[in-house]
Amino acid sequence: MSQVPIVMPQLGESIAEATIIRIHVSAGEPVEAEQEIMEVETNKAVMAITAPCTGTIAEIEADAGETYAVGTVLGHITSDSPLEEVFETPLAPSTAQLFRMEPPTSAQAAAGAAVKPVPALPKSGSFVAPRVRARLDEGALHASELDVVAGTGRAGRVTIRDFEKYLESFDGLPSRKCSSLRLGVADSMRRSWSRPLATVGTPLNLEPILAHRRQGGASAAGVALYLVRALGMALGENPGFAGRILADRLVLPESIDIGVAVEVEDGVMVPVLRKVDATGLGQLAESYRDLLSAAKVRRLPPEAQGPAVASVTNFGPLGITWGTPIPLPYETLIIGLGRGEIRPFWDQTKQAFIPRREAELTVTFDHRVLDGGAAGRLVGRLLGLLGKPEQL
């Protein structure tokens, strides 16, 4: 016989606690695996906690109306099933099935009918057994990897044996060892994607920038550097656009430092230009030329490494028109610049279409810091500054 804990489950990535609103069982009552034994409420939904195994309720240590943190032991079930067997084939999130309660119809409400629960989360959002979680962490894999694994546990859950069999299916396939840089990029993107990211975009008129370059402006700096300088000025005017959420505070950047993505063998390096809001375009061009050469051989000086508040990536030379680049984990946003193309533009003054060269400009941002309106204002400010490159 074993004492199986009834645990307050992880009810979503952003939920740390839940309130028990009903307890359906008491000590000494027999229960079946997956039987609903409690109902809990979060700020998002009402959910049902189910029994992790068949057995008898040994004790209930929780009280209705009280709030408990995720991981709190709410009671125990006396069971013939070994603990290892119970938690290797989990029934649902931390021994609980997540549910969203359907509102009752008027007829149901009048009759006091029970409300039927319906599944609230997809498979990738459900409980992952500790042994499987450890195996995922060992391979630097995300829980979404389990979505392609055929589970043999209860309700189709993935057991450690299922996952090991899945990993073995890759044995014998062609492979090569990843470089340290490739692994670093992969880890950065994995961590960055844990945030809510959004992207907005708009066409950018390149004609003013190209005209300025033809006149030798800023020692013929590349188009991406014009964008770096414009972004630095815009963030200097409104540093909240590059703030970071820490607990209940928006922390503003101490310095407007902006990185520029540079493709190198098997990865990307991002040399950082410091105090871009206070540095003219010409000086930025000189600094960038030196950093570009150093980045190509992976020999960036210490002052050009480390955190920036934002970065710029120019994928236009690769023939890409539009993209959604991902900011690094410590960056609030990233600007993408696509391929320049000659397109017809309606000139209101001339009442005619005229050809002009444009490129798509995109901004991917941390949606916790910026909303669509703020991102739109940032884009508008960038277009205004780039329309008068002599002021950069």
N, C-alpha and C positions, 0 to 999 in steps of 0.2 A: 504494500500500500504506500502511496505517496501523497504528500500535501502539495497540491498544485495551486499556485497563486492566481488570484484574479487581479489583473493589473489595469490601472487607468491607461488606456491606449494613447498612442500618438495620433491625434485626431486631425492631422494636417500639419504641414511644415511650419505654419505661423502660429499654431495654437499650443499654449503651454499648460493649460488647465481647463477643467470642465466641472460643471455643477451637476450633481446627481439629483434628478427630479423624481424618480420612482425606483423602488427596489421590489422586484417581483418574487423573491425567494427568501427563505429564512433558514437558520441552522437546522440540520436534520432532514431537509427535503432532498429527494433524489432529483438529479438533473441529467439531461441528455446533452451530448456535444452539440454545440451551435444553438442551444436553447437560449432565448433572450432572458437575461436575469436582471438587467438594470437598464434604465434610460438616463442618458446624460444630455446636457445642453451646453453648447458653446455659443459664441457670439455669431455663429454662422448657421447652425443647424441643430436639430435634435437627433441623437444617434443612439443606437442600441448596443449594449455590451452583451456578448454571448458567452456561454460557458466554453472554456477551452477544451473540455473533455467530459466524458460521462463519469458520474460519480455521485457523491452526496455532499451537500453543502456542510462544511465543517464549521465555518464561522463567517459572519459578515462584519467587517471592521469599520465600514463606512456608514454614514447617516444621510438620509435624504435631506436635500436643502443645503448641504455643505459642498464647498468647492475643493477639489483635489488636484494636485499637480500631476502632469504626465509621469508615469512610472510608479505612482503610489500603489501599494498593495491594498486592495479594497476588501479582500477576504481570501478564503481558501476552500478548495474542493478536495475531499478525500477520494482518491481514484486508484483503480488497479493499474492504470497506465503509467509507465515510467516517465519521469519528467522529460528525459531526452526525447522520447517518442512524441510526447505532446507538443513540444516546441520545435521539433524538426519538421513537422507537418502542420504548420500553424493554420488556425481556422480563419483568421482575419486579422486586421491591424492590432498588434499587441494583444492577442486573444480576444479581439472585439471586431464585429462586423460593422462597418460604417454605413449609416443610413440617413437619408433625408426623408422626413415625414411628409406625406402628402396631406394637404388640408382636407378635412372631412367635408362631404357634401352636406347640404342642409338636412337631408333625410337621415344621414348617419349621425349627425350631431343631435338630432331630435331623439334618436333611438339609443344614443350613447354607444354607437358602434365603434369598435377599435379601428384605429387608422393603420392602413397597411404600409409597411416600410418599403422603400425602393432603393436600390443601390445608388450611392452618391458619387463614388470615386471609380476611375478606371483601374485596371490591373496595376499599372506602374505606380499608382498612389497608395497601394495597399501595403500591409505589413510584410517586412522582410525578416526572416528568421535570423537570429544572431550569427549562426555559423555561415549562412549565405552572405550576410552583410560583411562579415570579416573577410570572406573570400573575394567579395567585390572590392573592398578597400585594398586588399593585397594586390589585386590586378589593376588598381586605379580605374575601376569601371563604375558607371552610373547605374542606379537601380532600374532605369528604363531598359537596360540590357536584358532584364528578365522578361520583358514583353514578348520576346521571340522564343522563349524557352517553353516547351510543352511541360506543364506541371502535372505531377501524378498525386499530389497531396489532396486533402479535402478541398472541395470547391475549386479544384484546378490550381492550388497553390504550388509554388516551386520549392521543392525540397533541396537539400544540399546534394543529394545524389543526382537529382535532375540537372542541377547547375554544373556539377563535375562532368556529367555526360556531355553536356553542351560544350564545355571547354575542350573536352577530348576530341570533339568533332573537328577541331582545327588542327589537330596533330597531323603531321605529314604534308600539310599545305605549304606552298612556297612562302618564305618569310625572310625578313632581314632585321637585324637589330637596329632600333631607332637611335639616332644620335641624341646626345644630351640636349641639344637645342630643340630638336623635334619634340622630345618629351617635355621640355620646358614650355613650349608653345601650347602643347596639348593640355598641360596642367593649368596654364593661365586661362585658356578658353573654357575649360571645365568650371573653374572657380568663378569666372566672370558670368557664365550663363546661369548661375544661381540667383542672379538679380532679375527683376522685371525690366526688360529692355524694349524700346520702341524705336521706330525709324520714321522720319519724315524726309521729303525730298522736293526739289524744285529745279527747273532749268536755270543755269547760270550763263549770262551773256559774257562770252570771253573777249569780245571785240575791244573793250577798253584796256584790258590787260595786255592783249597782243599788240595793240598800238603803242602802249607804254614801253613794252619790251623792244619794239622796233626802233624806238627813239633812244635806246640804250639805258632806259630807266633801271635803277637799282642793279646795275651791272648785269642786265639781262637775266635776272633771277627766274627760276622755273615757276610755272603757274602755281604749283603746290605751295611754294613759299609765300606767294601773295596771299594764299588762303591761310597759311600759318599766321602771318602778320595780322590779317583782318580778324582772325579768331582771337588772337592775343588782345587786340584792342577792344573787341566786343566783350570779352570776359573781364578785362580790366575795368570797363565801365559798369559791369554788372557781375561781380564775382559770385553771386548766388547761383548763377547758371552752372558753375563748376564746384558747388558746395558738396559736402558729403554728409549723409545722415548718420549720426552716432547717437543711439538711444533716442532722446527727445529733442536733440539739438541739430541744427544745420551748421556745420563747421565750414567757414569760408577759407579758401586757399591763402596761404601766406605769400605765395609767389605764383605768377601766371607762367608756368612751365609747360611747354607743349612738345610732344614727341612727333617724329616723322617716321612712318613705317618704311623700312628698306628691305627689299627681298635679298636674301643671301642663300647660299646652298643649304637646302633642306630646312628652311625656316625663314623667320623674319626677325630683324633687329630694329629697335626703336630708339635711335639717338634722341636725346632731349635737349631742346633749346630753352635756355633759362631766361626768365623775365622778358618774355616776348612782348608784353604790353608796353615796355619801356625801351625797346630796342628797334631801331629803324630797319627797313627792309634791306638796305644795302649791307649793314653790318650782319644781319641774319644770313644773307647770302654768302658772305665770307666765312662765317662760322660753319654753315651747313656744308660747304664744299669740303672742308677739312673733316667734318664728322662723317660725311658720306664715304670718303676714302677709307677712313678707319673702320666704319661699319662693314664694308665689303670684305675686309680681312678679319673681322670680329675682334677688333682691337680698340674698342671705344674707351676713351679716357674716363676716369671715375666720375668727373663732373657731368658727363653726358649720359650717365647711367642712372637708374633709379626712377622713382615715381614722377609722374607728370599729372596734370589735372585733365588733360585731353590730348588727343593726337590726331594727325591727318594722314590719310592714305590715298595715294593717287594710283588707281587701277586702270586709268585710261590708256596708258602705254601697252597694256595687255589686251587691248581691244574690247574691254568690258564697258558697257554703256551705263549700267546701273547696278548698285550692290548695297548690301546691308552689313558693313563691317562691324565687328564686335569690339567694344572698348576693353582695354586691359582691366583687371580687377580693381586697381587703384584709380582708374580714370572714371570720370563722370560721363564723358561723351567722346565720340570719335566722328570726324568729318571724312566722308568719302567723295572722291572726284572721279567721274567717269570720262569716257572718250569724247573728245571734241568732234562735233559734227556740224556741217553747214545745213541749216534748216530755214524754211520760210518763216518770216516774222511779220505780223501785221503792224505797219507803221501808221498810227492814227493821224499824224500830221500829213503824211504824203498820201494817205488813203490808198495804200497799196502794200502788197507783200514785198519784202526786201530780204535778201539772203544774209544771214549772220551766223557766226560760229557759236555754238552753245555746247555746254556739258552739263550732265546731271550732277547736282550737288545733294548729298544725303547727310543727315545727322542722325546717328544712333545714340540714344541717351538712356540714362538710368531713370526710369519712370517714377522712382521714389522721390527724386529730386526735381525733375521737370515734368510738367504736363504738356499736352499738345500746344496750348496757347503760348507758353513760355518758349517752347522749341520753335514755334512759328515766328515769334518775335526775334529770336536769335538768328534764324535764317534770314529774316528781313533785314536785320542790321548787317549781316555779312554781305548780302547783295548790295546794300547801299555803299558800304566801304569799298567793295571790289569794283563798283561802278566808277569810282574816282581813285584809281590806283596811285595817282601822284601824291595823294595824302597819306599813303602808307609809309 
